[in-house]
Amino acid sequence: MTDRSRAQWISAVFLFLLVACLTTALAQRKPPQLSTPEMPYVFHDDRDSAWDIQQDGSIGSGGNNLFDGGGHLVVGDSDYSAEDLPKLDRTTKELCFPGMAIGNLTVKRRVWCNPKLSFIRYTEILENFSGAAVKTTLHVSYNLAGGVQYSSTLGEEGKNKPSLGLIVGDDSNCVALVGAIDGGKIFPRYVSQRESQTVDVYWDVEVPARKTLAIVHLVVRRSNSVEAAKVLTELAGKNVLKGLPPEVTHRLANFPRSEKFASQEELLRGGAFDVIELRDGDQYRGALLQEQYKLHTFFGPVELPPSRVIAELSSGEVRPRQLLVTTDGEIFGGTLQSDSIPIQLASGQSTRVPLAQIVRMGYRKRAGEPEELKIDKPFVSLRGGERMFVAAPTSPIRVATRYGTLSLEPETIAALVFAGEDQSVHQVQLTDGSKFTGIIGGDAFEMKLTTTGQSVAFPSGMLRRIQLSTRDNDADADTAGLQLTNGDELVGTLAGVVNVQTAFDLLKINGNEIRTIDPGKGAGGAVQITLWDNAPLNGQLDSDRLAITLASGVAMKVPVSLIEHYANPQPLPPVQVVERIKAIVTELNADDWASRDRAQAQLIAIGPGAVGLLTELRAAQPPEAQQRIDVVLKADEPAPPQPPAPQNFRRMIVDW
């Protein structure tokens, strides 16, 4: 066979394989989960908000009565007003608005609601298909239902510190408009005047030739200015960009790239082909031919077969460093022992791409591969972007806090966060939902990698996060706990005896009998207390610290000066009342129905103070007694809130 014949034969085989790959990819491709919704489309969130989205993507007056019209988009001098209806992605629950030609740009919008965090996310997408860069201004306007009584900026103030957001409203009802996050390249300008109903947000942008630029901004609903001021802290670490496709998140201008660097949005994946992206934006598509990935890491060599690798990202220009992302979500970082990556192009030609020119590369999606990487094992993430599965430590971890030096058992720890946005100290997250700051002791943490079996001493300066529990550790609304002025949240119950000096006597109250504590008027330890039976009490604490036992078993002593609010939805009555309730519960098992009815009525008369104890006693009772206890518990449930009457912006406290 001549060289020419051999080349023709190879090309024919490659074309056959190419057609087979395309046929398989098309067969495996899932149909788009899109539908055409009725407009306006209403998003509901956990604060009983009703965000009514109009055909241009703006927010109408709706059930909240926040706006006469909010979120109107103007690009340059042209209003965005797509003629066609948006599509609803039934998987992500995001509204995708069609493109509109404005000058040399095609403008699209995406609107999504985060129910738990109570915000609307706007994504403005500017596509430039021309051969020249386009400079323009994005202008989003909000016409409030009433005058602005309160206005303040979000983010650190000071020289060369741009505003990240704006809070508008009054002292009881606020909307936070977040237009950027630290680490972004573009920051907004806000124009708002007191008593005016209009708030305008502007971004000055430049869309390079044949490129796409995206801007994300949020409308966050909060009850008052104090809550609104915490918005950036609440959003830190949350997946605010959830559901956005990689081609959008990779082009964000006002939000930073993921701190983990290799987030789902950063990965480059092929469709029918593997793909390599170069520093100049060019892409090579075909079949990657790397036989083995040999990576030199700080803890030793790691070898990965191509079947375990789904993507690679590079950082640095002089001495590039690579991150290899595996099929199960691990990320190994180091230097590849290769100066180029071989690829067979779709044309049939084979070439080697210099590693120094590669920004990222990825394999085409394999059959049966999930849409998103789900991390459901304990892991360690490093500042350089690595993420590796580990076995939990076997020794307690010491943390210096405002509440003393704690020795935490690994099974009580959900996560240790060493670095994050706006974070100058470490953060501890426990499995019971508690979150507090401190200094995590130790110069290094030795843990075993579950995948390779290697024991690695991770220097604390390299650590970003140690995640030991991957389940949702947020505290339930009916869980007892302390909220502190420094932002810490402690889930647990007051322990021991609380001494309160009142105007007439010194009262000794068991901590588990207290329903709420709030700061009182006056100096020192003045507090307002609500007891188990809802009786109010004002006085002065005779100690500067309160003891609390967290739900995970950790004991702390909290400075009284830090207390913002303590609540225990199910406090226990005093011992004498407990014994009385227990005696009444036994009557629920009496032989005659009259005694059982009388006992049930007595428990209802005691009121909400008996709820915690009855809940505890219920499991040991026979079926009829359990049914009667359920009747008592239901009788003590608060009545559902009535729908709010329409009010103007100044009176939104009624709505919220």
N, C-alpha and C positions, 0 to 999 in steps of 0.2 A: 504494500500500500504506500503510495507516494505521500509526501508531507502535505500536499494540497488536499488529497483525498482524506487523510487523517483529520485535518482541520475541519473539513466539511462534515465528517462523521461526528466529531465532537460537538460542532455547532448544532447539528440536528438533534443529538441526544440532549443537549442543554435546552433547546427550544421545546422538546417534548416534556422535559421535567418542569420547565417554566409553565407550560400550559396546564400540566397536572397540578402544580402548586396553586395557580390561579383558580382552577376549578374547585379544588379542595377548600381554598379560602372563601370563595363565594358560597359554597355549600354550607360552610360552618358559620358564616356571618349571620348574626342574629338580626332579625328585622328591627328597624328603629322603633323604640318604645315612645312614639310621639302621637299626640292626639291634638285636635283643635278644640280648645275650651271655649265656653261661652264667656263673653266679656261684658262688664268688668269681671275679672277673676278675683276671688277673695281668698287671701291667706289668713289662717288663724294661728295664734301662738299661745304659749302657756300663760300669758298675762291677759287672756281674753281679748286680745287685739283682733280687729278685723281690718286687714290691709286690702282695700279694694283697688286693684291694679287696672288702669284704663288701657285703651288700645294703643296709646303711645308709650306705655310703660310707666306713666306717672301714677301717683296715689291720689285717689279722689277723697271726698269728705267722709264717706263710709261710716262704719260704726264707731270709729274713734273720735271723729270730728276734730282731728289734729290739724288737717289742712283743708283749705278751699281748693287747693291743687298743689301737690308736692312732687318733686322729681322730674319736672319738665326739662328736657335736654335741648340745648341749642349748640350747634357746631358752627363756629364762625358766626355768620349772620343768619343761618338757616335753622328752622325748627325741625327736630326729628318727628316725623309723622308718617309712619309706614302705612301703606294702603291695605296690606294684607293682614289677617289675624295672626297672632303669634302661635307657636306650637308649645304644648306642654309636654316636657319629658316626664313620662310616668314613673321612671326609675328615680330620678333625682328631685322630682317635683319642682323643676325650674321652668319658668316661662322664657322661651327663646323667640325674640322678636326679629322679623325679617330685615334684610339689608336695605338701606336707602342711599342713593347716590347724592353726595353733597360735594360739589367740585370734583376733585380727583380722588376723593375718598368714598369708600363704601362703609356706612355706619350701621352697626348692629347693637342691640341691647339684650341683656339677659337679666332676669329678675328672679330672686330666690328668697325664701323666708326661712330663717332659723327659729323654729318654735321655742326651743329651750332657752336660747339667749335673747329672744324677742327682738330680732332685727330683720330689716329688709336689706338684701345685698344687691346693689346694682353693678353690672359689668358693662362698661361702654367699650366697644371694639371698633377700632379704626383701621381699615384695610387700605393700603396704598398700592395699587397695581401699576402706577405710572413709573416713569424712569427718573423722576426728580422728587426730592424730599418735599413734604408739605408741612408748613407751619400753620397752626390754627389754635383756637381757644375753645375748650369745652366749658360750657356754662350750664349749670344745673340750678334751677330756681325752685324755691319753696314758698308758697303763699299760705301763711298760717291762718287758722280760723279766727285768731284774735291777735292783739298786739303783743310784741315781745316785751315781757316784763323782766326777764333775766337773761343775761348773755355772758358767757365766759368761754375761754379757749381750753382745748384739751392738749396735753403734752407739756413737756418742760418749757418754762418760759425763760428767756434770757437772750443774750446776744447770739446771733446766728442760729437760733433755735426756731425752726418754722413751726407754725401751728399745725397739729395733726387733725384737729377737729374743733367743733363749736357746739356748745350747749346753749339751747334757747328754751325759754318757757318762763316759769315762775318758781318760787321756792318749793312748791309742792309737786309740780308736773313739768317734766322736761323731755326734750328730744335731743339726743346727741347725734350730730352729723360728723361721721368719721371719714375724712378725705384722703388719708395717707397713714402709713405706719413707718416708724423709724427703720431706716435701711432702704427705703424707696428712693428713687432718683428724682421724682417730681412731687412737689407739694402744692396744695391748693391755696387760694386766697378766699377769704370770707368777707362778705359785706353784709352788715346787719345794723340796723338803727333801732334804738329803744322806741317803743310804741308803734314802730312800723310793723306791718304784717309780712314783709318780704325778707327772705334770706337768700343771698346769692353765693354760689360757690363756683370758682373759676380755676381751671388748670391750663397753663400754657404748654402746648405739646408740639413736638416735631416728629412726624412719622417718616422714617427713611424710605427711600425708593424701594418698591417691591417688598415692603415689610408690613407687619401688623403690629399695632400698639394697643394695649388694653389698660383701662383705668377701672379700679374697683373702689366703690364707696358705699358706706353703710348708713342707714337710718335706724337708730337704736332707741327704743322706747324705755323710759325709766320713770319711777314714781316721783322723784325729786332730784334736786341739784346734787345732793350728796351722793346718791346712787349713780347719777350720770357721770360724776367726776371719776368713778372707779371703772368706767367702761373699758379703757385701754388695758387695765390690769386684768379684768375679767376675760377679755378676748385673747390675752397673751397665752400662747400654748394651745389654743383651740384651733380646730381646722376650719377657719373662716372661709377658706377657698374650696371647701368640700363640693365635689360634683363638677367643678369647672374642668373642661378638657385640657390636656397638656399643651395643645397649641395656643391656648389662651393664657394659662398661668405662666408659660415660658416667656410671654411678651408683656407681662405686667410692668408698668413704669412707676407706680406710686406705692406698691407693696414690695417688700423684699423677697428675694428668692428664699426658699425654705431654709431654716437654720440647719436642718438635717442634710441639706444639699441634695440628697438622693430621695426626695419625697416622691410620691406617686406622680405628681405633676411634672417633675423634672425629667422623668425617664423618657428616653426616645425609643419607641418600639415601631417595628415595621409592620406592614399589613401582609402583603404576599411575599415581601422580600425582607432580608436583613438590611440595616441602614447604618451608615457612618456619616456624621455631621462634622464639617471642618470649621476652623476658626473664622473663615471668610463667609460662612453661611451655606456653602455648597454642600450637597449631599451625594453620596455614592450608595446605590441600591443594588443588591444582588444576594450572594450567599457568602457569609463569613466562613473562612477556612481555618481559623485558629484551632490547633489540635489540643492545646492545653494552656491554661492561664496560670503562670507561675509568678506569684506576687511576693515581694519581699516587704514584710511589715515590721513594725518596731518590736514585735514579740517573736519574730521568726518567720520562716517561709510558710506560705499557704499555696496549695495547688488545687485548682478547681477545673473540672472538665467542662467543655462547652455546654453540655446538657444541664448543668447546674446554674449557668450564667444566663441572665436575661438582658442585662444592660451594663454599660460602663460609662462613667463620667470622669473627665479630666479637669484638673485645676493647676494653675501655674503655667508660666511660659518658658522660663529659663530651665527649670528642672520639673517637668510636669509630674503630677502625682495622680494615680488612678484609684477610682472607687469601683469595685465590682459588685453588682447587685445580683443576688441569687434567687432561685425560683421560690424559696420560702421566705424571702424578705430580709435576709442578712446582707450586710454591706461590709466588705473587707477593703481596707485602704492601704496603699503602699505604692511600690514602684514595680511595674511589670518588667520581667527579664526579657524584654524584646524591644526592638527599636521601630517596629512597624507591625501592622496588622494585615494579613492577606485577605483579599476578597475577590470573588469572581463576579464581575459585573453582569447586569442583565443582558448586555450585548454579547456575553460569552467571553470577553477578555478578562484575564486575571491580572491583578496588580497588587502591590503592597503599599499601604497608606502609612506615611511616617507618623509615629505615635505622637510626636510633638505638635502635629497639625490637627489632631483629633480633639474636638470638644466633648463629644459623647457619641455612643453607638449603641445599637440594640438589635436583638434578634426578633424575627417576626414572632407573633404570638403563636404558641403551640396549642394543639388540640387539648381541650379540657382545662386550660389555664383560666383561673378566676379573673374577673374584670379588675379587681383591686387586690393589692397585697394586704393580707390581714395578719397583723402581728399579734399572736395570742400566746406567746411564751415570754418568760422573763428575759430581759436583754440589757445590754450596756450600750449607750450611744456616746460617741466621742465628739469633741469639738471639730475634728476634721471631717466628720460626716459618717464615720463607721457606725455600724449597728450589728452587734453579735449576741447570739443567744448564750445565756450563762445559767449555771446552777446557783441557787440562792446561797449567800454566805452562811456559815455555820455558827459564827460568833456574833454577840451583840455589837451594835454600832452606836458609838457615843456621839451625842449632839449637844453642843453648848447653846442654850436658849435663854430668853428672858425669864423662863420659868424654872431655871436650874439646869444642871447638866443631866441629860437623860441617857439611859442605856437601853436602847431599843432592840427587842428581839426581831430578827429578820421577818418572822411570820406576821408581825404587826405592821410592817412597812409596805406601802403600795409603791412609792417611788421616792427617790432622792434626786433632787434637781440641783445641779451644780451651776448651770449657766442658762440664761434665757433673756428675753426682752425686758429691759428696765429692771433687771435683777442684780443687785449688788451683793447679796448674801445668798446662802443656800436655802432651799425650801424642802421641807419634809412633808410627804403626803402619806397618811396612814390608811390602812384598810377599812377603818371605821368612818372615813370621810374627813377626818381632821387634817388641816393644812396649817403649817406654821413655819416661820423662818428660824434660822440658827446657823451655826458653824459646824459642819460635819467634820469630825476628827479623823486624823490619819493622813499620812503623806501618800499612801497608796492603798489600793483595795485589791486583794488577791482573790480571783474567782476562776472557776473552771469553765472553759468553753464547751458547751454541750455537743456542738457539731464535730469539732476536731479532737476533743479530749484534752487540749492543752490547758495548763494552769498559767494564768497571766496575771502579773501585778500591774494594775492600771494606775498610773500616777494620777493623783486627784486633780492636778492642773490640766490633764487631758480630758477629764470626764465632763460630759454634758448632762447625762442622766443615767441612773440605775433604776430600771423598772422591774419590780418583783411581782406585781399583780397587774394583770391586764384587764380585769373586769372593771365595771363602772363603780368607782368608790365615792361618788357624790352622796352626801348625807340626804336622807329623806326629810320631807317637810315636817313630819311628826316626830323627829328625833330630837332629844334634848341636846343643847349645846350653847356655847358662848361665841358671840361675835365681838371681836376686839377692834379697837381704834386703829391698830397697826395693820389691819387686814387679815390677821390670823383667824382661823375658824377652828374651834375645839369642840368635838362631838362627844358629849358625855354628861354626867350628872354631878352636881355639887356634892362634895363628900364632907363628912364630919358635921360639926355644929357651927352655925353662923351666929355670932353674937351681935345683936342690934340694939344700940342705945336709943330708945325713944324719948319723948318728952316726959314720960312718967315712970319708965322702968327699963331695965336691961332684959331683953328677951333673948332666950336661947332657942334657936330654930334649927331643926335637923335640915341639912342641905337638900335631902330628897323630898322635903315637904314644900319647897319653894317652886312656884310656877314661873315667875318672871322676876328679873332684876334689871333696873335701868338706872343710869346716873341721876341723882337727885339735885335739887338746888341747894347750893351751899358749898363750903370748902371741905377738904379732906375726903372722908369716905361716905359722904351723904348719898343715900340710895333710896329708890322707890321700889318696894317689893310687893308682889302679889303672891299670896299664900295658896295652898292647895285648893281651898274652897272659894277662891277669887276675892278674898278679903284683902283690901289694900293696906299698906303699911309704909310709913316714912320714918327714917331714922339715920343713925350714924353707925357705920361698922367700926368695931373696936380693933380691927386688924387691917393692915394695908395689903393683905393677900387673901385670896379665897382658894380653898382646895377643891380640885375637880378630878374625878376619875373618868378617864376616857372610856368609850365603849370597847376599845381594844385592850383595856386593862392598865394603861399607862397612867400613873399618878402625877399631877402637876400642882403647882401653886401659882396662881395668876395674880399679878398686881391689880388692885381694885381700880387704879387710875386708868387702866387700859380697857375696862369693860364698856362696851357699847350697848350690848343687849344680851341677856341670858333668858332662855326659854326652855321650859320642860313641859311639853303638852300633857304628860301623864305623871304628875307628882303623886307621891304617896301620902295618905293622911297620917296623922299622928298615931302612935301605937294604940291608944285607947280606941280611936275610931276604927283602926284596922281590925281589932278584935271584935268590935260591934258588927262590922261589915261581914266578917267571917261567920259570925253567929247567924246573921240574917240570911247569908247564902245557904247555910244548912237548912233553913226553913223552906228554901225552894224545893227541898226534897221531902217536905212533910206529906203525911198520908192524905190529909184533907185539902181540897182545892182552895178553901177560904184562907188557910194559913199560907199557901203558896202565893195566892194573889196579894195578900197583905205584905209578904216579904218583898215581892216585886215592886209594889208601890213604895215601900220604905226605901229601897235602893234608888228608885227614880227620884225620890225626894232629897236624897243626899246630894245628888247632882254630879257635875263633871269631876269632882274631887275623887269619886270612887272608880273612875274609868280605868286607871292604871292597875289598881288592885283586882278589879273584876276581870280584866283581860288576863291577868296572871292566874287567877283562880279557875277560870273557865274550863281549861283542859281537863281538870280532875273531876268535873261534875258529870252526872248522868245526862242523857240526851234532853230530857224535858227542862232540867235546870239550865243547860247550855242555851236552849231556845229562849228561856226567860231572861237570861243574862244578855243575849243578843238584843232583846227588846229594850232592855235598860240602856245598853250602849247606844242603840239607835236613837233613843229618846234624848240622849245627851249630845248628839251630833248637831253642829250649828246649822241653821237654816241656810239654804243656798242663796247667794247674793241675787238681788233683783237686777234686771237689765237697767243700765244707766239711762237717764234721760238726756237728750241732746243738750250740750252746753257749749259755750265758746271756749277758746283756748285758755282764757284766764281762769276758767272754772273747771279745768280738766281733772282736778282732784276728785270730783264726783265720778268721772268716768273711770279713773284709774284706781 
